[in-house]
Amino acid sequence: MVHRAPKIAVIYYSTYGHVHTLAKEIAKGAKEAGAEVKLFQIPETFTDDILKKMGAAPRANDPVITIEELQEYDGYLFGFPTRYGRAVAQVSAFFDRTGGIWAKGALIRKFAGVFTSTASQHGGQETTALTTIPFFAHHGIIYVPIGYASPDLTNMDEIIGGSAYGASTLAKGDGSRQVSELELRIAKHQGETFTQVVGQYVR
Ligand SMILES: Cc1cc2nc3c(=O)[nH]c(=O)nc-3n(C[C@H](O)[C@H](O)[C@H](O)COP(=O)(O)O)c2cc1C
């Protein structure tokens, strides 16, 4: 029997680039594990003027996900920074536009994982993942944590992001901290293990 590769969309929002860096590494891990992967951005709700005042990085080139495209994938790895301990408003705005496909049950038995970025060590990495799960539950999307399969997650030699809920990084208040090697490894691991889970289902 010929098996098709799982189709995975890495869908991110990133103001200053940290989540974008994680997204690229997660996509790499998923691809190496055999997925057909595409990177997308979550639609922007802010004007260019607001983004300029926030000192946002120039917009990345990846396409913006549409509701139609969402239905074409088996699994989604959603990445977004923390705002007040939960996902950026752009994530909520995007899911608020999915009522039509929710009514059709179009995303039932799709899969999702989450990755994030906070400024500080206890700024809400886990709460950001946790408070995003209702979007998946209501759509019938199966949430896939990474657990502690990666030994890097219990590393105590340095400050790191990453939890059982998903890969993450710490950006520092001024955004000057960059994604570390360990955090990149955890991100790649998330891409790989998510692909294994979705791939098993597709088979
Ligand atoms: C309005 C606002 C609220 C934020 N709230 C938090 C927070 O609750 N905890 C935290 O650690 N960082 C917080 N941050 C910092 C962002 O999480 C940080 O800029 C982000 O993780 C960087 O990711 P990016 O480079 O992908 O945009 C906040 C930033 C903004 C602009």
The ligand as a MOL file (V3000), in Angstrom:
LIG
                    3D

  0  0  0     0  0            999 V3000
M  V30 BEGIN CTAB
M  V30 COUNTS 31 33 0 0 0
M  V30 BEGIN ATOM
M  V30 1 C 1.1980 43.9250 24.7620 0
M  V30 2 C 2.2670 42.9530 25.1170 0
M  V30 3 C 2.0620 42.0660 26.1730 0
M  V30 4 C 3.0580 41.1460 26.5200 0
M  V30 5 N 2.8280 40.2930 27.5710 0
M  V30 6 C 3.8160 39.4690 27.9700 0
M  V30 7 C 3.6170 38.5820 29.0770 0
M  V30 8 O 2.5340 38.4840 29.6550 0
M  V30 9 N 4.6660 37.8260 29.4780 0
M  V30 10 C 5.8890 37.8980 28.8770 0
M  V30 11 O 6.8210 37.2170 29.3010 0
M  V30 12 N 6.0830 38.6780 27.7720 0
M  V30 13 C 5.0750 39.4560 27.3150 0
M  V30 14 N 5.2720 40.2440 26.2110 0
M  V30 15 C 6.5210 40.1240 25.4420 0
M  V30 16 C 6.3280 39.2430 24.1980 0
M  V30 17 O 5.8810 37.9620 24.5600 0
M  V30 18 C 7.6170 39.1700 23.3990 0
M  V30 19 O 7.7650 40.4220 22.7650 0
M  V30 20 C 7.5860 38.0490 22.3940 0
M  V30 21 O 7.6750 36.8180 23.0500 0
M  V30 22 C 8.6580 38.1060 21.3410 0
M  V30 23 O 8.3070 37.1980 20.3040 0
M  V30 24 P 8.4020 37.6530 18.7710 0
M  V30 25 O 9.8030 38.1260 18.5630 0
M  V30 26 O 8.1130 36.4230 17.9560 0
M  V30 27 O 7.3900 38.7270 18.5250 0
M  V30 28 C 4.2820 41.1360 25.8240 0
M  V30 29 C 4.4770 42.0120 24.7450 0
M  V30 30 C 3.4860 42.9010 24.3780 0
M  V30 31 C 3.7170 43.8230 23.2230 0
M  V30 END ATOM
M  V30 BEGIN BOND
M  V30 1 1 1 2
M  V30 2 1 2 3
M  V30 3 2 2 30
M  V30 4 2 3 4
M  V30 5 1 4 5
M  V30 6 1 4 28
M  V30 7 2 5 6
M  V30 8 1 6 7
M  V30 9 1 6 13
M  V30 10 2 7 8
M  V30 11 1 7 9
M  V30 12 1 9 10
M  V30 13 2 10 11
M  V30 14 1 10 12
M  V30 15 2 12 13
M  V30 16 1 13 14
M  V30 17 1 14 15
M  V30 18 1 14 28
M  V30 19 1 15 16
M  V30 20 1 16 17
M  V30 21 1 16 18
M  V30 22 1 18 19
M  V30 23 1 18 20
M  V30 24 1 20 21
M  V30 25 1 20 22
M  V30 26 1 22 23
M  V30 27 1 23 24
M  V30 28 2 24 25
M  V30 29 1 24 26
M  V30 30 1 24 27
M  V30 31 2 28 29
M  V30 32 1 29 30
M  V30 33 1 30 31
M  V30 END BOND
M  V30 END CTAB
M  END
